Amino acid sequence: MKIKNSWLLAVVLFIGMGVQAQKFEGLADTPPMGWNSWNKFACDVNEEMIRGIADAMVESGMKDAGYEYVVIDDCWHGGRDSLGFIYADSAKFPNGMKALADYVHSKGLKLGIYSDAGTKTCAGYPGSRGYEYQDALQYAEWGIDYLKYDWCNTENVNPIGAYSTMRDALYKAGRPIFFSMCEWGDNQPWEWAGDVGHMWRTTGDIYLCWDCKHDHGGYYSWGVTRILDMQDGLRKYAGPGHWNDPDMLEVGNGMPVNEDRAHFSMWAMLAAPLISGNDLRDMTPETIEILTNDEVIAVDQDSLGVQGFKYGSEDSLETWFKPLDNGEWAVCFFNRGQEDVRLRFDWKKENVVDEIFGYEARFEEITYAMRNLWTKKSEGKTEKAFKGTVPSHDVIMLRLIPVE
């Protein structure tokens, strides 16, 4: 009790001293990579499972591929003690969050946790409203590295104030914690959250389907292509340190391999956070191959930090471009439709210009070597038209490298 009393005094002093409005810098120079429990497990979270996920992230090669965060979503909460400090469910997490964080850190990984800007989380557990500074101190004490902060039960709450308060609390607690804002895009966070969070959700939840709208009775979740369409017009707001978040990946959760490959490719083209949501302890070789494709990940993690854009479309086939560092480009031919599509793309006849960020491909002046990022083979050079067949619900993804 003596320790907790000192902590409570610290909370009062922190609030009374005022807070410099600031988030931790240097935590999101590229989009974050990791895993989150919600898509596969929902409320079925516990200490043993999280340890197993951390083990699998290392053993599968995902850690070596760049994944680092292991994030526990909703339902880990026990309650609040007599002083208001949050604690974990002792049945689910018998050794406590500090011991779990130590274990995850021992694997060279980082631990993430979940809370909510309202009075309760989406699953009905204690939210952080009114307890932001206490919760931030508790997370820091536990060794937490990442906070996903949801938006349920926030009636009459100002989103800018709510998220800024938690940002300030995290900064004052002193431990660098990545701040993931799960506001669902209801209040256009892309317009104001650049100096508040490291990333912000642009839509409602993703759903395990290619193209659907799932009615939960009062709110909706969306299939992969629906969420992709909702990113239109948002790319100008994203960049190093502040990313649009179209929600977590559904790769490995039951869609066909071609749809998983297309989903992963398009999230990479969006410079989206790559947060897997499957059971890492039980993956097929195809799922591991997709999630650890270093050349596709390199497109997502490119240091230029520019989100890709849709260049054109014809029937079910879309062509996307993404400027990369060193004058390189990624291009993705994305087939939404039910039938395979034959493709002929004459580079020299295309005027590819990123009008927002000012990059130009200049195919008439520059010849590029083409690298297929899924077959890992050369496709020749752009001095000749590119020909191929894009399978249904699949992609052809290329990296264009200037030839000197």
Salt bridges, closest charged atoms under 4 A:
GLU47 OE2 - ARG51 NE 3.75
ASP55 OD1 - LYS107 NZ 3.29
GLU68 OE1 - LYS110 NZ 3.51
ASP73 OD2 - LYS148 NZ 2.70
ASP74 OD1 - HIS77 ND1 3.95
ASP102 OD1 - LYS98 NZ 3.05
ASP135 OD1 - ARG80 NH1 2.86
ASP145 OD2 - HIS105 NE2 2.71
ASP145 OD1 - ARG175 NH2 2.66
ASP168 OD1 - ARG167 NE 2.80
ASP205 OD1 - ARG201 NH2 2.60
ASP211 OD1 - ARG226 NE 2.58
ASP229 OD1 - ARG336 NH2 2.28
ASP247 OD1 - ARG201 NH1 3.23
GLU259 OE2 - HIS393 ND1 2.71
ASP279 OD1 - ARG281 NE 2.96
ASP294 OD1 - LYS376 NZ 3.36
GLU295 OE2 - ARG371 NH2 2.69
GLU295 OE2 - LYS376 NZ 3.97
GLU318 OE2 - LYS310 NZ 3.78
GLU318 OE2 - ARG336 NE 2.49
GLU328 OE1 - ARG399 NE 2.57
ASP346 OD2 - LYS349 NZ 3.88
ASP354 OD1 - ARG235 NH1 2.78
GLU365 OE1 - ARG362 NH1 3.12
ASP394 OD2 - ARG261 NH2 2.69
